[in-house]
Amino acid sequence: MVNIQRINFDGDSNIGLHAEPSEEFCIMNPGLSEKCYEAVEDILEVEIVKTPIAGSRMPGIFCAANSQGVAVPRNVEEREKEALEDAGINWKILEVNETALGNLIMVNDKACVVSQRLEEVKEEIEELFQVPVETGKIAGKDLLGSSSVVTNTGLFCHRETSEEEMDFLEEVFDLECGIGTVGFGVPFVGAGVVANSNGVLVNEDTTGPELGRVEEALIRSSEQP
């Protein structure tokens, strides 16, 4: 049974900016209260790794992860690398101009779709995540990470995702794509959700109808026979 819970992180509804989850671990803002870490640990069933990324306490913006490792930007700090290594997490620096990698990469343990701005490092991303990597867009933009939530069992995207884009994502990830908003109309769903195949955290501003769409895409899809 996949669990779902509404939560804000110490009053902030942008929970997806404070955390970058995988099936095995979740990299989190080190300045949060203990109840935030406990909620993620309990619902997602993961090890919590408390570290900034690129000097920011919003690692969800600056890194992207699956169970194989985490992609970090060129301005990652030594103490952050050490924190990842201490947790046994494989990491790789992507030597590109862009540093907000979490906004540009959507990845699970089966596949990965990235912004065209990362085309030159596709092979490095494949090597790190050990999955096929494609380039694409959601809602006509390449902000794939902030416009989606993808787990091993579910896929939820920006409300303006086109049918063509949905067909592409469904083929790449072999998952049915749901679309919608969170947080009372926010289309950048990655900012308001923290999820893996074990559970889903959604910000407290999310309405009942929005929550239903999240459940349909990320929970009920995983319970299909």
PyRosetta script that sets phi, psi and omega in degrees:
from pyrosetta import init, pose_from_sequence

init()
pose = pose_from_sequence("MVNIQRINFDGDSNIGLHAEPSEEFCIMNPGLSEKCYEAVEDILEVEIVKTPIAGSRMPGIFCAANSQGVAVPRNVEEREKEALEDAGINWKILEVNETALGNLIMVNDKACVVSQRLEEVKEEIEELFQVPVETGKIAGKDLLGSSSVVTNTGLFCHRETSEEEMDFLEEVFDLECGIGTVGFGVPFVGAGVVANSNGVLVNEDTTGPELGRVEEALIRSSEQP")
pose.set_psi(1, 121.9)
pose.set_omega(1, 178.0)
pose.set_phi(2, -83.9)
pose.set_psi(2, 129.7)
pose.set_omega(2, -177.5)
pose.set_phi(3, -94.2)
pose.set_psi(3, 150.3)
pose.set_omega(3, 175.4)
pose.set_phi(4, -133.7)
pose.set_psi(4, 142.5)
pose.set_omega(4, -178.8)
pose.set_phi(5, -146.3)
pose.set_psi(5, 139.1)
pose.set_omega(5, 171.2)
pose.set_phi(6, -84.2)
pose.set_psi(6, 136.1)
pose.set_omega(6, 179.3)
pose.set_phi(7, -161.3)
pose.set_psi(7, 145.0)
pose.set_omega(7, 163.7)
pose.set_phi(8, -110.5)
pose.set_psi(8, 147.9)
pose.set_omega(8, 179.3)
pose.set_phi(9, -90.6)
pose.set_psi(9, 100.5)
pose.set_omega(9, -179.3)
pose.set_phi(10, 51.3)
pose.set_psi(10, 44.0)
pose.set_omega(10, 176.2)
pose.set_phi(11, 91.3)
pose.set_psi(11, -9.4)
pose.set_omega(11, -178.6)
pose.set_phi(12, -95.7)
pose.set_psi(12, 124.5)
pose.set_omega(12, -179.9)
pose.set_phi(13, -79.4)
pose.set_psi(13, -13.1)
pose.set_omega(13, -179.0)
pose.set_phi(14, -84.0)
pose.set_psi(14, 61.0)
pose.set_omega(14, -173.3)
pose.set_phi(15, -64.6)
pose.set_psi(15, -30.9)
pose.set_omega(15, -179.0)
pose.set_phi(16, -67.3)
pose.set_psi(16, -18.5)
pose.set_omega(16, 178.0)
pose.set_phi(17, -80.0)
pose.set_psi(17, -23.4)
pose.set_omega(17, -176.6)
pose.set_phi(18, -89.4)
pose.set_psi(18, -6.2)
pose.set_omega(18, -172.3)
pose.set_phi(19, -148.1)
pose.set_psi(19, 143.0)
pose.set_omega(19, 173.5)
pose.set_phi(20, -127.3)
pose.set_psi(20, 101.0)
pose.set_omega(20, -174.3)
pose.set_phi(21, -93.2)
pose.set_psi(21, 155.5)
pose.set_omega(21, 165.8)
pose.set_phi(22, -132.1)
pose.set_psi(22, -169.0)
pose.set_omega(22, 176.6)
pose.set_phi(23, -75.4)
pose.set_psi(23, -21.1)
pose.set_omega(23, -172.8)
pose.set_phi(24, -107.7)
pose.set_psi(24, -31.7)
pose.set_omega(24, -173.6)
pose.set_phi(25, -148.7)
pose.set_psi(25, 167.3)
pose.set_omega(25, 174.0)
pose.set_phi(26, -140.1)
pose.set_psi(26, 119.3)
pose.set_omega(26, 176.9)
pose.set_phi(27, -82.2)
pose.set_psi(27, 125.7)
pose.set_omega(27, -172.6)
pose.set_phi(28, -133.5)
pose.set_psi(28, 152.4)
pose.set_omega(28, 170.9)
pose.set_phi(29, -48.6)
pose.set_psi(29, 122.7)
pose.set_omega(29, -177.4)
pose.set_phi(30, -76.6)
pose.set_psi(30, -2.4)
pose.set_omega(30, -177.0)
pose.set_phi(31, -102.1)
pose.set_psi(31, 11.3)
pose.set_omega(31, -178.4)
pose.set_phi(32, -83.6)
pose.set_psi(32, 165.1)
pose.set_omega(32, 176.7)
pose.set_phi(33, -77.0)
pose.set_psi(33, 160.9)
pose.set_omega(33, -176.3)
pose.set_phi(34, -61.3)
pose.set_psi(34, -31.7)
pose.set_omega(34, -178.4)
pose.set_phi(35, -64.5)
pose.set_psi(35, -28.9)
pose.set_omega(35, 177.5)
pose.set_phi(36, -67.6)
pose.set_psi(36, -46.7)
pose.set_omega(36, 179.0)
pose.set_phi(37, -63.7)
pose.set_psi(37, -40.4)
pose.set_omega(37, -178.8)
pose.set_phi(38, -64.0)
pose.set_psi(38, -39.7)
pose.set_omega(38, 179.3)
pose.set_phi(39, -63.3)
pose.set_psi(39, -45.6)
pose.set_omega(39, 179.4)
pose.set_phi(40, -65.2)
pose.set_psi(40, -44.3)
pose.set_omega(40, -179.9)
pose.set_phi(41, -61.1)
pose.set_psi(41, -42.8)
pose.set_omega(41, -177.3)
pose.set_phi(42, -72.7)
pose.set_psi(42, -45.2)
pose.set_omega(42, -174.3)
pose.set_phi(43, -79.1)
pose.set_psi(43, -41.8)
pose.set_omega(43, -177.0)
pose.set_phi(44, -91.0)
pose.set_psi(44, -14.1)
pose.set_omega(44, 179.2)
pose.set_phi(45, 57.2)
pose.set_psi(45, 55.6)
pose.set_omega(45, -176.6)
pose.set_phi(46, -132.7)
pose.set_psi(46, 164.0)
pose.set_omega(46, 170.8)
pose.set_phi(47, -81.2)
pose.set_psi(47, 134.9)
pose.set_omega(47, 178.8)
pose.set_phi(48, -91.3)
pose.set_psi(48, 129.0)
pose.set_omega(48, 175.9)
pose.set_phi(49, -116.4)
pose.set_psi(49, 111.1)
pose.set_omega(49, -175.4)
pose.set_phi(50, -92.9)
pose.set_psi(50, 105.3)
pose.set_omega(50, 177.5)
pose.set_phi(51, -159.5)
pose.set_psi(51, 142.6)
pose.set_omega(51, 167.9)
pose.set_phi(52, -70.3)
pose.set_psi(52, 167.1)
pose.set_omega(52, 172.4)
pose.set_phi(53, -132.3)
pose.set_psi(53, 129.3)
pose.set_omega(53, -176.5)
pose.set_phi(54, 57.8)
pose.set_psi(54, 34.1)
pose.set_omega(54, 178.9)
pose.set_phi(55, 75.6)
pose.set_psi(55, 3.4)
pose.set_omega(55, -177.3)
pose.set_phi(56, -105.8)
pose.set_psi(56, 142.5)
pose.set_omega(56, 175.9)
pose.set_phi(57, -86.2)
pose.set_psi(57, 16.1)
pose.set_omega(57, 175.2)
pose.set_phi(58, -120.3)
pose.set_psi(58, 73.3)
pose.set_omega(58, -175.0)
pose.set_phi(59, -63.3)
pose.set_psi(59, -22.6)
pose.set_omega(59, 178.8)
pose.set_phi(60, -61.6)
pose.set_psi(60, -23.7)
pose.set_omega(60, 177.7)
pose.set_phi(61, -80.2)
pose.set_psi(61, -35.6)
pose.set_omega(61, -165.6)
pose.set_phi(62, -104.7)
pose.set_psi(62, -6.2)
pose.set_omega(62, 177.7)
pose.set_phi(63, -139.3)
pose.set_psi(63, 165.5)
pose.set_omega(63, 176.6)
pose.set_phi(64, -139.4)
pose.set_psi(64, 139.8)
pose.set_omega(64, -172.6)
pose.set_phi(65, -140.6)
pose.set_psi(65, 149.3)
pose.set_omega(65, 160.1)
pose.set_phi(66, -130.8)
pose.set_psi(66, -168.2)
pose.set_omega(66, -174.6)
pose.set_phi(67, -66.8)
pose.set_psi(67, -19.1)
pose.set_omega(67, -178.0)
pose.set_phi(68, -83.2)
pose.set_psi(68, -23.0)
pose.set_omega(68, -177.8)
pose.set_phi(69, 163.1)
pose.set_psi(69, -169.7)
pose.set_omega(69, -175.3)
pose.set_phi(70, -134.5)
pose.set_psi(70, 133.2)
pose.set_omega(70, 174.9)
pose.set_phi(71, -88.1)
pose.set_psi(71, 127.7)
pose.set_omega(71, -178.2)
pose.set_phi(72, -123.3)
pose.set_psi(72, 155.9)
pose.set_omega(72, -176.8)
pose.set_phi(73, -81.3)
pose.set_psi(73, 169.3)
pose.set_omega(73, -176.4)
pose.set_phi(74, -63.3)
pose.set_psi(74, -21.8)
pose.set_omega(74, -179.5)
pose.set_phi(75, -96.8)
pose.set_psi(75, 22.0)
pose.set_omega(75, 174.2)
pose.set_phi(76, -62.8)
pose.set_psi(76, 144.2)
pose.set_omega(76, -176.2)
pose.set_phi(77, -96.2)
pose.set_psi(77, 156.8)
pose.set_omega(77, -176.7)
pose.set_phi(78, -59.0)
pose.set_psi(78, -42.5)
pose.set_omega(78, -178.5)
pose.set_phi(79, -65.0)
pose.set_psi(79, -28.5)
pose.set_omega(79, 177.8)
pose.set_phi(80, -73.4)
pose.set_psi(80, -41.0)
pose.set_omega(80, 174.9)
pose.set_phi(81, -59.6)
pose.set_psi(81, -42.9)
pose.set_omega(81, -179.4)
pose.set_phi(82, -63.2)
pose.set_psi(82, -39.0)
pose.set_omega(82, 179.1)
pose.set_phi(83, -63.6)
pose.set_psi(83, -40.5)
pose.set_omega(83, 178.0)
pose.set_phi(84, -66.7)
pose.set_psi(84, -44.3)
pose.set_omega(84, 179.6)
pose.set_phi(85, -63.3)
pose.set_psi(85, -40.9)
pose.set_omega(85, 178.7)
pose.set_phi(86, -61.4)
pose.set_psi(86, -29.8)
pose.set_omega(86, 178.5)
pose.set_phi(87, -87.3)
pose.set_psi(87, 0.4)
pose.set_omega(87, 179.6)
pose.set_phi(88, 75.5)
pose.set_psi(88, 25.6)
pose.set_omega(88, -177.7)
pose.set_phi(89, -100.0)
pose.set_psi(89, 127.6)
pose.set_omega(89, 175.0)
pose.set_phi(90, -71.5)
pose.set_psi(90, 137.6)
pose.set_omega(90, 179.5)
pose.set_phi(91, -136.7)
pose.set_psi(91, 157.0)
pose.set_omega(91, 178.3)
pose.set_phi(92, -145.7)
pose.set_psi(92, 132.4)
pose.set_omega(92, 175.7)
pose.set_phi(93, -82.4)
pose.set_psi(93, 130.1)
pose.set_omega(93, 173.4)
pose.set_phi(94, -96.6)
pose.set_psi(94, 111.7)
pose.set_omega(94, -175.6)
pose.set_phi(95, -82.5)
pose.set_psi(95, 76.3)
pose.set_omega(95, 177.2)
pose.set_phi(96, -132.8)
pose.set_psi(96, 165.2)
pose.set_omega(96, -179.3)
pose.set_phi(97, -65.0)
pose.set_psi(97, -36.8)
pose.set_omega(97, -177.7)
pose.set_phi(98, -69.0)
pose.set_psi(98, 137.0)
pose.set_omega(98, 177.1)
pose.set_phi(99, -113.6)
pose.set_psi(99, -20.6)
pose.set_omega(99, -179.5)
pose.set_phi(100, -82.3)
pose.set_psi(100, 64.9)
pose.set_omega(100, -173.1)
pose.set_phi(101, -64.5)
pose.set_psi(101, -32.4)
pose.set_omega(101, 179.5)
pose.set_phi(102, -63.1)
pose.set_psi(102, -26.1)
pose.set_omega(102, 177.5)
pose.set_phi(103, -79.7)
pose.set_psi(103, -18.9)
pose.set_omega(103, -169.8)
pose.set_phi(104, -110.4)
pose.set_psi(104, -4.3)
pose.set_omega(104, -175.8)
pose.set_phi(105, -128.6)
pose.set_psi(105, 131.4)
pose.set_omega(105, 167.3)
pose.set_phi(106, -119.4)
pose.set_psi(106, 128.4)
pose.set_omega(106, -171.5)
pose.set_phi(107, -150.4)
pose.set_psi(107, 143.1)
pose.set_omega(107, 166.1)
pose.set_phi(108, -131.1)
pose.set_psi(108, -159.4)
pose.set_omega(108, -177.3)
pose.set_phi(109, -87.3)
pose.set_psi(109, 6.2)
pose.set_omega(109, -178.9)
pose.set_phi(110, -115.4)
pose.set_psi(110, -31.4)
pose.set_omega(110, -173.1)
pose.set_phi(111, -161.9)
pose.set_psi(111, 172.9)
pose.set_omega(111, -179.1)
pose.set_phi(112, -151.0)
pose.set_psi(112, 137.6)
pose.set_omega(112, 172.7)
pose.set_phi(113, -125.5)
pose.set_psi(113, 132.3)
pose.set_omega(113, -174.9)
pose.set_phi(114, -128.1)
pose.set_psi(114, 163.7)
pose.set_omega(114, 172.9)
pose.set_phi(115, -63.1)
pose.set_psi(115, 149.1)
pose.set_omega(115, 174.8)
pose.set_phi(116, -60.8)
pose.set_psi(116, -21.1)
pose.set_omega(116, 177.3)
pose.set_phi(117, -65.6)
pose.set_psi(117, -14.4)
pose.set_omega(117, 179.3)
pose.set_phi(118, -107.7)
pose.set_psi(118, 13.3)
pose.set_omega(118, -178.5)
pose.set_phi(119, -53.5)
pose.set_psi(119, -40.7)
pose.set_omega(119, -175.4)
pose.set_phi(120, -68.3)
pose.set_psi(120, -16.9)
pose.set_omega(120, -180.0)
pose.set_phi(121, -115.3)
pose.set_psi(121, 21.6)
pose.set_omega(121, 179.9)
pose.set_phi(122, -56.7)
pose.set_psi(122, -43.4)
pose.set_omega(122, -178.4)
pose.set_phi(123, -64.9)
pose.set_psi(123, -37.8)
pose.set_omega(123, 178.0)
pose.set_phi(124, -66.2)
pose.set_psi(124, -37.8)
pose.set_omega(124, 178.7)
pose.set_phi(125, -66.5)
pose.set_psi(125, -42.1)
pose.set_omega(125, 176.9)
pose.set_phi(126, -59.9)
pose.set_psi(126, -42.6)
pose.set_omega(126, -179.2)
pose.set_phi(127, -64.2)
pose.set_psi(127, -40.8)
pose.set_omega(127, -179.5)
pose.set_phi(128, -68.9)
pose.set_psi(128, -54.3)
pose.set_omega(128, -173.3)
pose.set_phi(129, -82.9)
pose.set_psi(129, -17.1)
pose.set_omega(129, 179.9)
pose.set_phi(130, 59.2)
pose.set_psi(130, 42.1)
pose.set_omega(130, 175.9)
pose.set_phi(131, -141.0)
pose.set_psi(131, 159.0)
pose.set_omega(131, 174.1)
pose.set_phi(132, -63.9)
pose.set_psi(132, 143.6)
pose.set_omega(132, -178.8)
pose.set_phi(133, -121.6)
pose.set_psi(133, 129.3)
pose.set_omega(133, 176.1)
pose.set_phi(134, -120.4)
pose.set_psi(134, 163.1)
pose.set_omega(134, 171.6)
pose.set_phi(135, -105.6)
pose.set_psi(135, 149.2)
pose.set_omega(135, -178.9)
pose.set_phi(136, -170.1)
pose.set_psi(136, -171.4)
pose.set_omega(136, 179.6)
pose.set_phi(137, -140.7)
pose.set_psi(137, 158.5)
pose.set_omega(137, 171.6)
pose.set_phi(138, -129.9)
pose.set_psi(138, 129.7)
pose.set_omega(138, -177.4)
pose.set_phi(139, 56.0)
pose.set_psi(139, 34.4)
pose.set_omega(139, 176.9)
pose.set_phi(140, 77.0)
pose.set_psi(140, 3.7)
pose.set_omega(140, -178.3)
pose.set_phi(141, -124.3)
pose.set_psi(141, 162.8)
pose.set_omega(141, -177.5)
pose.set_phi(142, -99.3)
pose.set_psi(142, 20.5)
pose.set_omega(142, 175.6)
pose.set_phi(143, -85.1)
pose.set_psi(143, 65.0)
pose.set_omega(143, -171.0)
pose.set_phi(144, -65.9)
pose.set_psi(144, -42.8)
pose.set_omega(144, -177.1)
pose.set_phi(145, -66.8)
pose.set_psi(145, -44.0)
pose.set_omega(145, -178.9)
pose.set_phi(146, -76.0)
pose.set_psi(146, -16.7)
pose.set_omega(146, -178.1)
pose.set_phi(147, -97.6)
pose.set_psi(147, 5.7)
pose.set_omega(147, -174.8)
pose.set_phi(148, -150.8)
pose.set_psi(148, 163.1)
pose.set_omega(148, 167.1)
pose.set_phi(149, -133.2)
pose.set_psi(149, 118.9)
pose.set_omega(149, 178.4)
pose.set_phi(150, -126.1)
pose.set_psi(150, 131.5)
pose.set_omega(150, 174.0)
pose.set_phi(151, -120.5)
pose.set_psi(151, -174.4)
pose.set_omega(151, 177.1)
pose.set_phi(152, -70.7)
pose.set_psi(152, -14.4)
pose.set_omega(152, -174.7)
pose.set_phi(153, -126.8)
pose.set_psi(153, -1.5)
pose.set_omega(153, -177.4)
pose.set_phi(154, -153.8)
pose.set_psi(154, 158.5)
pose.set_omega(154, -176.8)
pose.set_phi(155, -145.7)
pose.set_psi(155, 121.4)
pose.set_omega(155, -177.1)
pose.set_phi(156, -132.4)
pose.set_psi(156, 128.9)
pose.set_omega(156, -171.0)
pose.set_phi(157, -132.7)
pose.set_psi(157, 165.6)
pose.set_omega(157, 174.8)
pose.set_phi(158, -43.2)
pose.set_psi(158, 140.1)
pose.set_omega(158, -175.3)
pose.set_phi(159, -61.2)
pose.set_psi(159, -23.2)
pose.set_omega(159, -177.4)
pose.set_phi(160, -98.5)
pose.set_psi(160, 17.8)
pose.set_omega(160, 174.6)
pose.set_phi(161, -61.7)
pose.set_psi(161, 127.2)
pose.set_omega(161, -176.9)
pose.set_phi(162, -76.6)
pose.set_psi(162, 162.5)
pose.set_omega(162, 178.0)
pose.set_phi(163, -60.9)
pose.set_psi(163, -38.7)
pose.set_omega(163, 178.4)
pose.set_phi(164, -63.1)
pose.set_psi(164, -43.8)
pose.set_omega(164, 178.4)
pose.set_phi(165, -65.0)
pose.set_psi(165, -40.8)
pose.set_omega(165, 178.1)
pose.set_phi(166, -62.2)
pose.set_psi(166, -44.7)
pose.set_omega(166, 178.9)
pose.set_phi(167, -59.2)
pose.set_psi(167, -42.0)
pose.set_omega(167, 179.5)
pose.set_phi(168, -63.2)
pose.set_psi(168, -48.3)
pose.set_omega(168, -178.4)
pose.set_phi(169, -65.0)
pose.set_psi(169, -39.5)
pose.set_omega(169, 179.2)
pose.set_phi(170, -64.2)
pose.set_psi(170, -36.9)
pose.set_omega(170, 178.1)
pose.set_phi(171, -69.6)
pose.set_psi(171, -42.8)
pose.set_omega(171, -178.3)
pose.set_phi(172, -66.0)
pose.set_psi(172, -47.6)
pose.set_omega(172, -174.5)
pose.set_phi(173, -92.4)
pose.set_psi(173, -10.7)
pose.set_omega(173, -176.8)
pose.set_phi(174, 56.6)
pose.set_psi(174, 43.5)
pose.set_omega(174, 178.6)
pose.set_phi(175, -135.9)
pose.set_psi(175, 150.7)
pose.set_omega(175, 174.1)
pose.set_phi(176, -77.5)
pose.set_psi(176, 135.2)
pose.set_omega(176, -175.1)
pose.set_phi(177, -97.6)
pose.set_psi(177, 123.5)
pose.set_omega(177, 171.1)
pose.set_phi(178, -101.8)
pose.set_psi(178, 152.6)
pose.set_omega(178, 178.5)
pose.set_phi(179, -128.0)
pose.set_psi(179, 156.6)
pose.set_omega(179, 179.3)
pose.set_phi(180, 166.9)
pose.set_psi(180, -156.6)
pose.set_omega(180, 179.8)
pose.set_phi(181, -136.0)
pose.set_psi(181, 170.3)
pose.set_omega(181, 171.3)
pose.set_phi(182, -136.4)
pose.set_psi(182, 171.3)
pose.set_omega(182, 172.9)
pose.set_phi(183, 58.8)
pose.set_psi(183, 39.5)
pose.set_omega(183, 178.3)
pose.set_phi(184, 63.3)
pose.set_psi(184, 51.7)
pose.set_omega(184, 170.0)
pose.set_phi(185, 104.4)
pose.set_psi(185, 8.3)
pose.set_omega(185, 179.9)
pose.set_phi(186, -81.2)
pose.set_psi(186, 119.3)
pose.set_omega(186, -177.2)
pose.set_phi(187, -80.0)
pose.set_psi(187, -18.0)
pose.set_omega(187, 179.5)
pose.set_phi(188, -83.8)
pose.set_psi(188, 80.3)
pose.set_omega(188, -168.5)
pose.set_phi(189, -65.0)
pose.set_psi(189, -24.9)
pose.set_omega(189, 179.0)
pose.set_phi(190, -62.3)
pose.set_psi(190, -23.0)
pose.set_omega(190, -179.3)
pose.set_phi(191, -78.2)
pose.set_psi(191, -21.7)
pose.set_omega(191, -173.5)
pose.set_phi(192, -113.7)
pose.set_psi(192, 8.7)
pose.set_omega(192, -177.0)
pose.set_phi(193, -136.2)
pose.set_psi(193, 141.0)
pose.set_omega(193, 169.5)
pose.set_phi(194, -128.1)
pose.set_psi(194, 119.8)
pose.set_omega(194, -170.8)
pose.set_phi(195, -151.2)
pose.set_psi(195, 154.6)
pose.set_omega(195, 162.5)
pose.set_phi(196, -143.1)
pose.set_psi(196, -166.8)
pose.set_omega(196, -175.1)
pose.set_phi(197, -75.2)
pose.set_psi(197, -9.1)
pose.set_omega(197, 178.1)
pose.set_phi(198, -89.1)
pose.set_psi(198, -28.8)
pose.set_omega(198, -176.1)
pose.set_phi(199, -171.1)
pose.set_psi(199, 171.5)
pose.set_omega(199, -175.8)
pose.set_phi(200, -137.6)
pose.set_psi(200, 129.7)
pose.set_omega(200, 170.1)
pose.set_phi(201, -110.0)
pose.set_psi(201, 130.7)
pose.set_omega(201, -179.0)
pose.set_phi(202, -126.4)
pose.set_psi(202, 143.7)
pose.set_omega(202, -177.1)
pose.set_phi(203, -67.0)
pose.set_psi(203, 156.3)
pose.set_omega(203, -171.6)
pose.set_phi(204, -68.4)
pose.set_psi(204, -17.6)
pose.set_omega(204, 179.6)
pose.set_phi(205, -78.8)
pose.set_psi(205, -8.1)
pose.set_omega(205, -177.9)
pose.set_phi(206, -68.0)
pose.set_psi(206, 129.6)
pose.set_omega(206, -177.4)
pose.set_phi(207, -79.9)
pose.set_psi(207, 169.5)
pose.set_omega(207, 178.4)
pose.set_phi(208, -58.5)
pose.set_psi(208, -50.8)
pose.set_omega(208, 177.8)
pose.set_phi(209, -60.6)
pose.set_psi(209, -38.5)
pose.set_omega(209, 176.9)
pose.set_phi(210, -63.6)
pose.set_psi(210, -43.3)
pose.set_omega(210, -179.9)
pose.set_phi(211, -61.2)
pose.set_psi(211, -36.8)
pose.set_omega(211, 177.2)
pose.set_phi(212, -61.0)
pose.set_psi(212, -39.5)
pose.set_omega(212, 178.9)
pose.set_phi(213, -70.0)
pose.set_psi(213, -38.1)
pose.set_omega(213, 176.1)
pose.set_phi(214, -61.9)
pose.set_psi(214, -45.7)
pose.set_omega(214, 179.8)
pose.set_phi(215, -61.6)
pose.set_psi(215, -41.6)
pose.set_omega(215, -179.5)
pose.set_phi(216, -61.5)
pose.set_psi(216, -42.3)
pose.set_omega(216, -175.6)
pose.set_phi(217, -79.8)
pose.set_psi(217, -39.1)
pose.set_omega(217, -170.1)
pose.set_phi(218, -108.4)
pose.set_psi(218, -16.7)
pose.set_omega(218, -177.9)
pose.set_phi(219, -116.0)
pose.set_psi(219, -57.6)
pose.set_omega(219, -177.2)
pose.set_phi(220, -63.3)
pose.set_psi(220, -32.8)
pose.set_omega(220, 178.4)
pose.set_phi(221, -62.3)
pose.set_psi(221, -34.6)
pose.set_omega(221, -178.5)
pose.set_phi(222, -75.0)
pose.set_psi(222, -16.6)
pose.set_omega(222, -177.9)
pose.set_phi(223, -98.2)
pose.set_psi(223, 2.3)
pose.set_omega(223, 176.5)
pose.set_phi(224, -67.7)
pose.set_psi(224, 140.2)
pose.set_omega(224, 179.5)
pose.set_phi(225, -67.8)
pose.dump_pdb("model.pdb")
